[in-house]
Amino acid sequence: MWLDAGAAQWIQGDGDAEMAFLWGSLKGTDKNGTFLRLPAGYTGSLSTQAPLMRAVTIQGTTGVTMSGESEGQTLNPGSYFGSHGEAFHTVSCTSDDACILYMHTEGQYTLSTG
């Protein structure tokens, strides 16, 4: 089931991004898996304080600028990025269709638009 910003606390702002909880626990730093669906043309920020966060592009072409970097990367399906501890990443969907990311984290993240 896809949840939008009105139903998912992990998504903030406008922009039509959605998430789906797949497995695990949403408490503290427990491991969990979710999907993020970003509409075509979407740009937002992904922040976390999780001990571990991994994001895999499942569908579409994702642009990401990692914390502390000035240049972004383009991630095709099967590509991933990750972080340890507090991090802030700019993410975008540069495809003509929606992008889907598989998120594996130990704790929560926040996707913000605008």
C-alpha positions in Angstrom: 0.0 0.0 0.0 1.4 3.4 -1.0 1.2 6.2 1.5 1.5 9.9 0.7 2.7 12.7 2.9 -0.7 12.9 4.5 -0.5 9.3 5.7 3.3 8.7 6.2 5.2 10.7 8.8 8.4 10.0 7.0 7.4 12.1 4.0 7.0 15.9 4.5 5.8 18.6 2.1 4.1 18.5 -1.2 5.4 16.8 -4.3 3.4 13.5 -4.6 6.2 11.3 -3.3 4.9 8.0 -1.7 6.3 5.2 0.5 5.3 1.7 1.3 6.4 -0.2 4.4 7.7 -3.7 3.5 9.2 -5.3 6.6 10.8 -4.8 10.0 10.1 -2.4 12.9 9.7 1.3 12.8 10.9 1.8 16.4 14.3 3.3 17.4 17.2 1.9 15.3 15.5 -1.3 14.4 16.0 -2.6 10.8 13.3 -2.0 8.3 12.7 -2.0 4.5 10.5 0.5 2.6 9.9 1.6 -1.0 9.9 5.2 -2.0 8.2 6.3 -5.2 9.3 9.6 -6.6 7.2 11.1 -9.5 9.0 12.1 -12.7 10.7 15.5 -12.2 10.7 15.2 -8.4 13.5 16.9 -6.3 13.7 16.7 -2.5 15.9 16.0 0.4 16.5 12.7 2.2 17.8 13.0 5.7 18.5 10.5 8.4 20.3 9.9 11.7 20.1 6.1 11.3 23.2 4.1 12.0 22.9 2.6 8.5 20.9 3.6 5.4 21.0 2.0 2.0 19.0 3.1 -1.1 18.8 1.0 -4.3 17.3 2.4 -7.5 14.7 -0.2 -8.6 13.0 1.7 -11.4 13.9 4.9 -13.2 16.9 7.1 -13.1 17.7 8.7 -9.8 19.9 11.7 -9.2 21.6 12.0 -5.8 24.0 14.5 -4.3 25.5 13.0 -1.1 26.2 14.8 2.1 29.3 17.0 1.8 29.6 16.5 -1.9 29.2 19.3 -4.5 28.5 17.1 -7.5 25.7 14.6 -7.9 25.6 11.1 -9.3 23.2 9.4 -11.7 21.9 6.0 -10.5 20.3 3.6 -12.9 18.3 0.5 -11.8 20.5 -1.7 -9.6 22.7 1.2 -8.4 22.8 2.3 -4.8 24.0 4.8 -2.3 24.2 4.8 1.5 25.3 6.5 4.6 26.2 5.9 8.3 24.8 8.2 11.0 23.5 11.7 10.4 23.3 12.5 6.7 21.5 14.7 4.2 21.2 13.8 0.5 19.4 15.6 -2.3 17.5 13.1 -4.5 15.7 13.6 -7.8 13.8 11.5 -10.3 15.2 12.4 -13.7 13.2 9.8 -15.6 10.1 10.4 -17.7 8.3 7.9 -15.4 8.3 7.5 -11.6 11.4 6.3 -9.8 11.2 3.6 -7.1 13.9 3.3 -4.5 14.2 0.3 -2.1 15.3 1.7 1.3 17.0 -0.5 4.0 17.6 1.4 7.2 18.3 0.9 10.8 16.0 3.7 12.0 14.0 6.3 10.3 14.6 8.7 7.5 12.7 11.8 6.3 11.9 12.7 2.7 11.2 16.4 2.4 10.0 18.4 -0.7 10.6 22.1 -1.1 
